[in-house]
Amino acid sequence: MMPVGPIYSDVAESAFFLLESVGEDVIRTNPRFFYKFRGVEKVAEGQSVEQVLLLAERFSGTSAFAHSLAFCQAVETICEIEVPPRARALRVVYAELERFRHHLAAIAGICNSTALAVATSQAGILEEEALRLSCAITGHRYLFGLNLPGGVSLDLSGRQCDFLSQAVQDLFQKLEKLFNLLRYSSSFLDRVEEVGIITKEKARSYGLVGPIARASGIVRDLRQVSPYAAYDEVSFEVPREDEGDGYARLRVLFQEAEQSMRILRALLPSLPKGKVTSGEVIIKPGAALGWTEAPRGATWHWVRIDEQGRVARYHLTTPSFVNWHGFHLAAEEFAYQDFPIIMATFGLSNAECDR
Amino acid sequence: MWKWVWEGLKTGIVTTAYPAQVETAFGVSPGCPAGLPRISATSQEAEEVVSCCPSGALKRQDRQVSFQKQQCIHCYRCLRQLTPPLEWESLGNYEWAVYLRPATEGGEKFGRSFRRSLHLRVVDAGACGACLSEIEQLNKPYYNMHRLGFFLTPTPRDADVLLVAGPVTDHMRLPLLKAYEAMPTPKGVIALGACAIFGGIFGAGFASLGGVSNLIPVDILVPGCPPPPLAILHALLALVGRAQAETCSAADASQGVDSHV
């Protein structure tokens, strides 16, 4: 038995793993989470919609926009608010920018876990450039404070759109170059191929979502299954790989980053004209579900608002929560040094899981 | 393998010139309201400005509106949802670290021998992930804190400074305390981000303690949600006496949102 956590590694989120090992080989992993339980859903009860919006975007900072969007969509359904076309298109822009940045960070994490110094630095440069781009365009490096019930708080000028479109393409070209170098580095492939395999049957029975499910051959994406914002107006492909190993997950991340870039390139020059908010928002009582495809997978926000216009009940189902359930499937029968690699290719967040 | 070497050399040096020069690149800091404190025409107008702030960073005293950066969570409501909006300054605005009284100031706690060699242990006490991501950036080429003599270490027994992010959840209280007790003296604690300073939007509640200083003594605060990497770098430099920082009292730092209990 080998305990890992809750404080471990250099910069890692708090979690605990009990590894059952025979010498170098680990035969089973028992994860234990909720060290970071902040009671977001409980804290939200009895608070105003404005305040809960802050909770929704700040409980998981690395996928803030997707979560605040899901919450706003739930509120909009309850209050029967019509979101203007420009705001719906801008939501797609911001959501894809976040996905692009998240996947760059995840790829940087995978490079780091395999101890490939130059690749880590290169991916780190790309990640920081994506963060600076987000900040230069929207004001915040992690896209906080953009969503409002009824629209978005920030409009983009034509020049900003052109700049963003060009900058994302440049970043992707650098990423493509890095990926091509990685593809032909045998020392890297040795460490990610056939590591942490999840079969299609297991992925289906555990109900896995997001890039992890798509790397195991399940094509399921809320952006296509049940489009929100302006996703019914853009066309894109949902990548799929069948091996279910670490390398398949890396390829899915790369292809999704490419699709995000293509969506941004297609959408930015032809944003609809008009307002970005629906004006005065009147909060009504009721209950509704909001959903988005967050960078890590499908996320669901259930909101009930009472007669006083305050949140009476708030429930979250997050992709990390669902996918951590499948983590032990991948972390079985492996050598100890592969543990960080399996963690990195999963790329899950404990903050998002623990809430 | 030569391809990697060539790729690395071709990229050149991208590291920021801070602290030798002010970093003026776009997008290194989310910024914060500027031009405060200011006197409004009427106390009603001042109240209007203050009431748009959800975290209590804007404070009113009669007609005067003041700003306390420890409590700002960058929600941009005073910039985008207020008419007329407050001035907002982001270019070159990141030196935010604040000493917490009665802790010792710059370099007093750590002697000269720590000035260029300080080991840090990061503890995630319920952070949202953005703070941790910003600490990771410090280790990457753009900020590269190794050049200034700051190193991350995996064990608290080797650490001089504990970097704590998050509002300290119930389940992380014991691990955090144990990590603090395992450190050799002299030891310092940095509270990173609004959550670690006063509990942030989570506040003190049934599952969180609402700030690191409620559990262990804190030396320096890094405001921001999340603090940009340069703000963290400024705090580290201030802790070993290589940069100047403001001072505030513990009472000022913990006046956050109301408790949710």
Chai-1 contact restraints between the chains, C-beta under 6 A:
chainA,res_idxA,chainB,res_idxB,connection_type,confidence,min_distance_angstrom,max_distance_angstrom,comment,restraint_id
A,P6,B,P175,contact,1.0,0.0,6.0,A-B,restraint_1
A,I7,B,V123,contact,1.0,0.0,6.0,A-B,restraint_2
A,I7,B,P175,contact,1.0,0.0,6.0,A-B,restraint_3
A,I7,B,A179,contact,1.0,0.0,6.0,A-B,restraint_4
A,D10,B,L152,contact,1.0,0.0,6.0,A-B,restraint_5
A,D10,B,P154,contact,1.0,0.0,6.0,A-B,restraint_6
A,V11,B,V122,contact,1.0,0.0,6.0,A-B,restraint_7
A,V11,B,L132,contact,1.0,0.0,6.0,A-B,restraint_8
A,V11,B,I135,contact,1.0,0.0,6.0,A-B,restraint_9
A,V11,B,E136,contact,1.0,0.0,6.0,A-B,restraint_10
A,E13,B,D124,contact,1.0,0.0,6.0,A-B,restraint_11
A,S14,B,D124,contact,1.0,0.0,6.0,A-B,restraint_12
A,S14,B,M172,contact,1.0,0.0,6.0,A-B,restraint_13
A,Y35,B,H171,contact,1.0,0.0,6.0,A-B,restraint_14
A,Y35,B,M172,contact,1.0,0.0,6.0,A-B,restraint_15
A,K36,B,G126,contact,1.0,0.0,6.0,A-B,restraint_16
A,K36,B,T169,contact,1.0,0.0,6.0,A-B,restraint_17
A,F37,B,T169,contact,1.0,0.0,6.0,A-B,restraint_18
A,F37,B,A207,contact,1.0,0.0,6.0,A-B,restraint_19
A,R38,B,G126,contact,1.0,0.0,6.0,A-B,restraint_20
A,R38,B,T169,contact,1.0,0.0,6.0,A-B,restraint_21
A,R38,B,F202,contact,1.0,0.0,6.0,A-B,restraint_22
A,R38,B,A207,contact,1.0,0.0,6.0,A-B,restraint_23
A,R38,B,S208,contact,1.0,0.0,6.0,A-B,restraint_24
A,G39,B,A207,contact,1.0,0.0,6.0,A-B,restraint_25
A,V43,B,G205,contact,1.0,0.0,6.0,A-B,restraint_26
A,V43,B,H260,contact,1.0,0.0,6.0,A-B,restraint_27
A,L54,B,P54,contact,1.0,0.0,6.0,A-B,restraint_28
A,L54,B,I201,contact,1.0,0.0,6.0,A-B,restraint_29
A,L55,B,I201,contact,1.0,0.0,6.0,A-B,restraint_30
A,R58,B,C128,contact,1.0,0.0,6.0,A-B,restraint_31
A,R58,B,I201,contact,1.0,0.0,6.0,A-B,restraint_32
A,S60,B,C128,contact,1.0,0.0,6.0,A-B,restraint_33
A,S60,B,G129,contact,1.0,0.0,6.0,A-B,restraint_34
A,G61,B,C128,contact,1.0,0.0,6.0,A-B,restraint_35
A,G61,B,G129,contact,1.0,0.0,6.0,A-B,restraint_36
A,G61,B,A130,contact,1.0,0.0,6.0,A-B,restraint_37
A,T62,B,G129,contact,1.0,0.0,6.0,A-B,restraint_38
A,V118,B,W4,contact,1.0,0.0,6.0,A-B,restraint_39
A,V118,B,G8,contact,1.0,0.0,6.0,A-B,restraint_40
A,S121,B,P141,contact,1.0,0.0,6.0,A-B,restraint_41
A,G124,B,K140,contact,1.0,0.0,6.0,A-B,restraint_42
A,G124,B,P141,contact,1.0,0.0,6.0,A-B,restraint_43
A,I125,B,P141,contact,1.0,0.0,6.0,A-B,restraint_44
A,E128,B,Q137,contact,1.0,0.0,6.0,A-B,restraint_45
A,E128,B,Y142,contact,1.0,0.0,6.0,A-B,restraint_46
A,R132,B,G27,contact,1.0,0.0,6.0,A-B,restraint_47
A,C135,B,G27,contact,1.0,0.0,6.0,A-B,restraint_48
A,A136,B,F26,contact,1.0,0.0,6.0,A-B,restraint_49
A,A136,B,G27,contact,1.0,0.0,6.0,A-B,restraint_50
A,H140,B,P30,contact,1.0,0.0,6.0,A-B,restraint_51
A,H140,B,H74,contact,1.0,0.0,6.0,A-B,restraint_52
A,Y142,B,A130,contact,1.0,0.0,6.0,A-B,restraint_53
A,F144,B,H74,contact,1.0,0.0,6.0,A-B,restraint_54
A,G145,B,C75,contact,1.0,0.0,6.0,A-B,restraint_55
A,G145,B,Y76,contact,1.0,0.0,6.0,A-B,restraint_56
A,S153,B,R80,contact,1.0,0.0,6.0,A-B,restraint_57
A,L181,B,K3,contact,1.0,0.0,6.0,A-B,restraint_58
A,S349,B,G129,contact,1.0,0.0,6.0,A-B,restraint_59
A,A351,B,C128,contact,1.0,0.0,6.0,A-B,restraint_60
A,A351,B,G129,contact,1.0,0.0,6.0,A-B,restraint_61
